[in-house]
Amino acid sequence: MLRRRAPAVCTAAVAVGALALAGLTGTASADPSPASPAAPVAGAGRLSPGLIEAMRRDLGLTADGARARIGAESRAAASAAGLRHSLGAGFGGARVSGDAAELTVATTDAADTARITAAGARAVVVAHSLAELTSAKAALDRVARQRTPKDVPAWYVDVRTNRVVVEAGRSAAAESFLAVAGVPRALVTVRQATGQPRTFTDLRGGDAYYMNGTGRCSIGFPVKRGTQGGFVSAGHCGTPGVTTSGYNQQAQVSFQGSTFPGRDYSWVAANTGWTPRPLVNGYGNGDVTVTGSTEALEGSSVCRSGSTTGWHCGTVQQRNSSVTYQEGTVSGVTRTNVCAEPGDSGGSFISGSQAQGVTSGGTGNCSQGGTTYFQPVNPALQAYGLTLVTSGTPTDPPTDPTDPRPRTPPRGVRHVPRPRRPLLRGPADQPQDPAQGGPGGHRGPAVRRDRGGAGP
């Protein structure tokens, strides 16, 4: 695991993701009608200046163009959810393309094309259903859980090509992996791997926090478990019992749960000095308010906040990917072309105002670009019985984590007004710009430190 070390701190990492296609939740009509291009999208007009600026820089969009794209992507996700339901076993996946977020939906049955076009989407007929491709990838995942494949750093379902893509350093390694898993070669495209992924090791989403006073990670999203506040992050940041402190070095409490490898999520409880807020750090450009966790379609815009490089944006490439780090294989992550660097691990991935996931790892950097994977947030919430803190979440008085079990608030608990300060900040905390060498952004020489199981 790649880490950074400063005079008193070193760097570690993380986290999160959510609802539509390949695992959509919610309800939709069996035969959705075309979404109106002018239909309003909740929150689209209240996007953070920081998110807008990052989309301008990384995606070449104007402010109006960014708002229009996020609105179109939201409408496309709703249409795709309804079509997935109505197409049933023949559904071959969905994706959006271009700044207008034009929706393409695949089916194995040519008779379904009229239904797809009637919903305002482009229809394509493919050989394999999404279920068939997902089943093939699951077979590869089962083999990887038993033994980490050598020279095969990543594999995923690619909706656009209607194939399972296996990235390998050697073609022979890929062929051996497929043979052991019993996956038909006709379902797979083998591509040359461009690098070996690593975790990005270094309480508002995107803020820095420290483990045992040494390693640094970034917060994913604030959460609650009953009245207990805290946040989700990456599993490789720490194991249960590891103590944490905020970016101002004030004590938070400790990791309550962690999974890595296999998955890459964790949750950390915070004491009463920290109040979870529905915000993601905008790094000098205004914080982003979190309103939900609806999963963005492949091809959608997505932005990341992290304590080393701040805001960066790109697009969702493939969901339900698997990636092999030095510590083992992590499955169920989402592959993006957003850049990241050590210290950004655990930071927030967000599309518009919808929480997507926490930074896991990847290749490249923010000078030359690269590939970054995030762990979707909804599975993390479900694993630990957590509730994402959003703009509609009631603010109950926080409690100390003396009991890890979920608790319900006592009758008559008074909701207190939301402070205007950002989420999960300590009482004496003053924001510092990581670019100015604040505690969330100090960079030191990279060192490598390995440890078994979950954690940095």
Residue pairs with C-beta under 8 A, 6 or more apart in sequence:
1 12
1 198
1 199
1 201
1 236
1 325
1 326
1 327
1 448
1 449
1 450
1 451
1 456
2 198
2 199
2 200
2 201
2 342
2 446
2 448
3 10
3 11
3 12
3 201
3 202
3 215
3 342
3 446
3 447
3 448
3 449
3 456
4 10
4 11
4 201
4 202
4 216
4 308
4 342
4 343
4 443
4 444
4 445
4 446
4 447
5 11
5 444
5 445
5 446
5 447
6 442
6 443
6 444
7 444
8 213
9 210
9 213
9 214
9 215
9 216
9 439
9 442
10 214
10 215
10 216
10 444
10 447
10 449
11 201
11 202
11 215
11 216
11 308
11 342
11 343
11 443
11 444
11 446
12 201
12 202
12 211
12 215
12 216
12 217
12 236
12 237
12 238
12 343
12 345
12 456
13 199
13 200
13 201
13 202
13 216
13 217
13 218
13 233
13 234
13 236
13 237
13 342
13 343
13 344
13 345
13 346
13 359
13 361
13 456
14 200
14 217
14 218
14 220
14 233
14 234
14 235
14 236
14 237
14 264
14 266
14 345
14 346
14 347
14 358
14 359
14 360
14 375
15 218
15 220
15 232
15 233
15 234
15 264
15 265
15 345
15 346
15 347
15 348
15 349
15 357
15 358
15 359
15 360
15 374
15 375
15 377
15 380
16 220
16 221
16 232
16 265
16 293
16 348
16 349
16 355
16 356
16 357
16 358
16 374
16 375
16 376
16 377
16 380
17 293
17 295
17 334
17 349
17 355
17 356
17 357
17 358
17 374
17 375
17 376
17 377
17 378
17 379
18 293
18 294
18 295
18 296
18 354
18 355
18 356
18 357
18 376
18 377
18 378
19 25
19 26
19 77
19 81
19 293
19 294
19 295
19 378
20 26
20 77
20 78
20 80
20 81
20 294
20 295
20 296
20 297
21 77
21 80
21 81
21 84
21 93
21 94
21 295
21 297
21 298
21 319
22 93
22 130
22 134
22 157
22 319
22 320
23 295
23 319
23 320
23 378
24 80
24 81
24 84
24 295
25 378
26 81
26 294
28 78
28 81
28 82
28 84
28 85
29 82
29 86
30 82
30 85
30 86
31 82
31 86
31 115
31 118
31 119
32 78
32 79
32 82
32 83
32 86
32 119
33 118
33 119
33 120
34 79
34 118
34 119
34 120
35 75
35 76
35 78
35 79
35 120
36 75
37 72
37 75
39 71
39 75
40 71
41 70
41 71
41 74
41 75
41 352
42 291
42 353
43 289
43 291
43 352
43 353
44 67
44 70
44 71
44 74
44 352
45 67
46 289
46 353
47 66
47 67
47 70
47 288
47 352
47 353
48 280
48 282
48 285
48 286
48 287
48 288
48 289
49 282
49 285
49 286
50 282
50 283
50 284
50 285
50 286
50 287
50 288
50 311
51 66
51 282
51 285
51 288
51 303
51 311
51 313
51 350
51 352
52 63
52 66
52 67
53 285
53 311
54 285
54 303
54 311
54 312
54 313
55 61
55 66
55 69
55 301
55 303
55 313
56 62
56 63
56 66
57 313
58 303
58 312
58 313
58 314
58 338
59 66
59 69
59 99
59 301
59 313
59 314
59 315
61 69
61 99
65 99
66 301
68 99
68 100
69 99
69 100
69 101
69 301
70 301
70 351
70 352
72 96
72 100
72 101
73 96
73 101
73 296
73 297
73 300
73 301
73 351
73 352
74 294
74 352
75 101
76 94
76 96
76 101
76 102
76 103
76 121
76 297
76 300
77 294
77 295
77 296
77 297
77 300
79 103
79 119
79 120
79 121
80 94
80 103
80 105
80 121
80 297
82 119
83 91
83 94
83 105
83 115
83 116
83 119
83 121
84 91
84 94
86 115
87 105
87 107
87 109
87 112
87 115
87 116
89 129
89 131
90 107
90 108
90 109
90 112
90 129
91 105
91 106
91 107
91 129
91 130
91 131
92 105
92 106
92 107
92 108
92 124
92 126
92 128
92 129
92 130
92 159
92 162
93 105
93 106
93 130
93 133
93 157
93 159
93 162
93 298
94 103
94 104
94 105
94 106
94 121
94 159
94 297
94 298
95 103
95 104
95 159
95 160
95 297
95 298
95 299
96 102
96 103
96 104
96 297
96 298
96 299
96 300
97 104
97 299
101 299
101 300
102 122
103 120
103 121
103 122
103 297
104 121
104 122
104 123
104 124
105 116
105 119
105 121
105 122
105 123
105 124
106 123
106 124
106 125
106 126
106 130
106 159
106 162
107 113
107 116
107 123
107 124
107 125
107 126
108 125
108 126
108 127
108 128
108 129
109 125
110 125
112 123
113 123
113 125
116 122
116 123
117 123
126 162
127 162
128 162
128 163
128 187
130 157
130 159
132 187
133 157
133 162
133 163
133 164
133 187
134 157
134 320
136 164
136 183
136 184
136 187
136 188
137 155
137 156
137 157
137 164
137 320
137 322
139 181
139 182
139 183
140 155
140 164
140 166
140 177
140 178
140 181
140 183
140 322
141 322
141 329
141 331
142 181
143 149
143 177
143 180
143 181
144 322
144 324
144 329
144 331
145 262
145 329
148 324
148 328
148 329
149 173
149 177
149 324
149 329
150 173
151 168
151 169
151 170
151 173
151 193
152 166
152 167
152 168
152 169
152 173
152 174
152 177
152 193
152 324
153 167
153 168
153 169
153 193
153 195
153 196
153 197
153 323
153 324
154 166
154 167
154 193
154 197
154 321
154 322
154 323
154 324
154 335
155 164
155 165
155 166
155 167
155 321
155 322
156 164
156 165
156 318
156 319
156 320
156 321
156 322
156 335
157 163
157 164
157 165
157 318
157 319
157 320
157 321
158 164
158 165
158 189
158 318
159 298
159 318
160 298
161 189
163 187
163 188
163 189
164 183
164 187
164 188
164 189
165 188
165 189
165 190
165 191
165 318
166 174
166 177
166 178
166 188
166 189
166 190
166 191
167 190
167 191
167 192
167 193
167 194
168 174
168 177
168 190
168 191
168 192
168 193
169 192
169 193
171 190
174 188
174 190
175 190
178 185
178 188
194 363
194 371
195 363
195 364
195 370
195 371
196 326
196 363
197 323
197 324
197 325
197 361
197 362
197 363
197 371
197 373
198 325
198 326
198 361
198 362
198 363
199 234
199 236
199 264
199 325
199 327
199 345
199 360
199 361
199 456
200 306
200 308
200 340
200 341
200 342
200 343
200 344
200 345
200 359
200 360
200 361
200 362
200 372
201 215
201 216
201 217
201 236
201 237
201 342
201 343
201 345
201 456
202 208
202 215
202 216
202 217
202 218
202 306
202 307
202 308
202 341
202 342
202 343
202 344
202 345
203 209
203 219
203 222
203 230
203 231
203 246
203 252
203 270
203 274
203 276
203 423
203 424
203 425
204 219
204 222
204 277
204 279
204 280
204 281
204 287
204 422
204 423
204 424
204 425
205 219
205 220
205 221
205 222
205 231
205 279
205 280
205 281
205 288
205 290
205 305
205 347
205 348
205 350
205 355
205 423
206 218
206 219
206 280
206 281
206 283
206 305
206 306
206 307
206 310
206 347
206 348
207 218
207 219
207 246
207 247
207 281
207 307
207 422
207 424
207 425
207 440
208 216
208 217
208 218
208 219
208 246
208 247
208 307
208 343
208 434
208 439
208 440
208 441
209 216
209 217
209 218
209 219
209 233
209 244
209 245
209 246
209 247
209 252
209 268
210 216
210 217
210 244
210 245
210 246
210 247
210 249
211 217
211 237
211 238
211 242
211 243
211 244
211 255
211 456
212 238
212 242
212 243
213 243
213 245
213 249
215 237
215 238
215 456
216 307
216 343
216 440
217 233
217 234
217 237
217 238
217 307
217 345
217 346
217 456
218 233
218 305
218 306
218 307
218 308
218 343
218 344
218 345
218 346
218 347
218 348
218 359
218 440
219 231
219 233
219 346
219 347
219 348
219 424
220 231
220 232
220 233
220 234
220 346
220 347
220 348
220 357
220 358
220 359
220 377
220 380
221 231
221 232
221 280
221 290
221 348
221 355
221 358
221 377
221 388
221 389
222 229
222 230
222 231
222 276
222 277
222 278
222 279
222 388
222 389
222 423
222 424
223 229
223 230
223 231
223 232
223 267
223 276
223 381
223 386
223 387
223 388
223 389
224 230
224 276
224 386
224 387
224 389
224 393
224 396
225 267
225 269
225 384
225 385
225 386
225 387
225 406
225 407
226 399
226 405
226 406
226 407
226 408
226 409
227 396
227 397
227 398
227 399
227 407
227 408
227 409
227 413
228 269
228 398
228 399
228 401
228 407
229 269
229 270
229 274
229 275
229 276
229 389
229 398
229 399
229 424
230 253
230 256
230 267
230 268
230 269
230 270
230 276
230 386
230 401
231 267
231 268
231 270
231 276
231 424
232 265
232 266
232 267
232 268
232 358
232 377
232 380
232 381
232 384
232 386
233 265
233 266
233 267
233 268
233 346
233 358
234 260
234 264
234 265
234 266
234 345
234 346
234 358
234 359
234 360
234 375
235 258
235 259
235 260
235 261
235 263
235 264
235 265
235 266
235 375
235 454
235 455
236 260
236 261
236 264
236 325
236 327
236 345
236 360
236 361
236 454
236 455
236 456
237 255
237 258
237 266
237 345
237 346
237 455
237 456
238 244
238 255
238 258
238 266
238 268
238 454
238 455
238 456
239 255
239 258
239 453
239 454
239 455
240 254
240 255
240 256
240 257
240 258
241 254
241 255
242 254
242 255
242 455
243 251
243 252
243 253
243 254
244 251
244 252
244 253
244 254
244 255
244 268
245 251
245 252
246 252
246 274
246 424
246 425
246 426
246 429
247 307
247 429
247 432
247 438
247 439
247 440
248 425
248 426
248 428
248 429
248 430
248 439
249 439
250 273
250 426
250 427
250 428
250 429
251 271
251 273
252 268
252 269
252 270
252 271
252 274
252 424
253 268
253 269
253 270
253 271
253 400
253 401
254 268
254 269
254 401
255 266
255 267
255 268
256 267
256 268
256 269
256 384
256 401
256 404
257 266
257 267
257 383
257 384
258 265
258 266
258 267
258 454
258 455
259 265
259 266
259 383
259 454
260 266
260 327
260 328
260 330
260 453
260 454
260 455
261 325
261 327
261 328
261 329
261 330
261 454
262 328
262 329
262 330
262 331
263 330
263 331
263 332
263 375
263 379
263 380
263 383
264 330
264 333
264 358
264 360
264 361
264 375
265 358
265 375
265 379
265 380
265 383
266 380
266 454
267 380
267 384
267 386
269 401
269 404
270 276
270 398
270 401
270 424
271 398
271 400
271 401
272 397
272 398
272 399
272 400
273 426
273 427
274 398
274 424
274 425
274 426
275 395
275 398
275 419
275 423
275 424
275 425
276 389
276 398
276 423
276 424
277 389
277 418
277 419
277 421
277 422
277 423
277 424
278 289
278 290
278 291
278 389
278 390
278 391
278 393
278 423
279 287
279 288
279 289
279 290
279 422
279 423
280 287
280 288
280 290
280 305
280 348
280 350
281 287
281 305
281 310
281 348
281 422
282 288
282 305
282 311
283 305
283 310
283 311
283 433
283 434
283 435
284 310
284 433
284 435
285 311
287 422
288 305
288 350
288 353
289 353
289 391
290 350
290 353
290 354
290 355
290 388
290 389
290 390
290 391
291 353
291 354
291 390
291 391
291 392
292 353
292 354
292 355
292 388
292 390
293 354
293 355
293 356
293 377
293 378
293 381
293 388
294 354
295 319
295 354
295 356
295 376
295 378
296 302
296 316
296 351
296 354
296 356
297 316
298 316
298 317
298 318
298 319
299 315
299 316
300 315
300 316
300 351
301 313
301 314
301 315
301 351
302 313
302 314
302 315
302 316
302 336
302 338
302 349
302 350
302 351
302 356
303 311
303 312
303 313
303 314
303 338
303 349
303 350
303 351
304 311
304 312
304 313
304 336
304 338
304 340
304 344
304 347
304 348
304 349
304 350
304 359
304 372
304 374
305 311
305 347
305 348
305 350
306 340
306 341
306 343
306 344
306 345
306 346
306 347
306 348
306 359
307 343
307 344
307 347
307 434
307 440
307 441
308 340
308 341
308 342
308 343
308 344
308 434
308 441
308 443
309 339
309 340
309 341
309 343
309 344
309 366
310 434
310 435
312 338
312 339
312 340
312 366
313 338
314 336
314 337
314 338
314 339
315 336
315 337
316 334
316 335
316 336
316 351
316 356
317 334
317 335
317 336
317 337
317 371
318 334
318 335
319 334
319 335
319 376
320 331
320 332
320 334
321 331
321 332
321 333
321 334
321 335
321 373
322 329
322 330
322 331
322 332
322 333
323 329
323 330
323 333
323 335
323 360
323 361
323 362
323 373
324 330
325 361
326 450
327 450
327 451
327 452
330 360
330 373
330 375
332 375
332 376
332 379
333 357
333 360
333 373
333 374
333 375
333 376
334 349
334 356
334 357
334 373
334 374
334 375
334 376
335 371
335 373
336 349
336 371
336 372
336 373
336 374
337 369
337 370
337 371
337 372
338 349
338 372
339 364
339 365
339 366
339 369
339 370
339 372
340 347
340 359
340 362
340 365
340 366
340 370
340 372
341 365
341 366
342 446
343 441
343 443
344 359
345 359
345 360
345 361
346 358
346 359
347 358
347 359
348 355
348 358
348 359
349 355
349 356
349 357
349 358
349 359
349 374
350 356
355 377
355 388
356 374
356 376
356 377
357 374
357 375
357 376
357 377
358 374
358 375
358 377
358 380
359 372
359 373
359 374
360 372
360 373
360 374
360 375
361 372
361 373
362 370
362 371
362 372
362 373
363 370
363 371
364 370
364 371
364 372
377 388
380 386
381 387
381 388
385 406
387 393
389 423
394 415
395 415
395 416
395 417
395 418
396 409
396 413
396 415
396 416
397 413
397 414
397 416
399 407
422 431
425 431
431 438
432 438
432 439
432 440
432 441
433 441
434 440
434 441
434 442
435 441
449 456
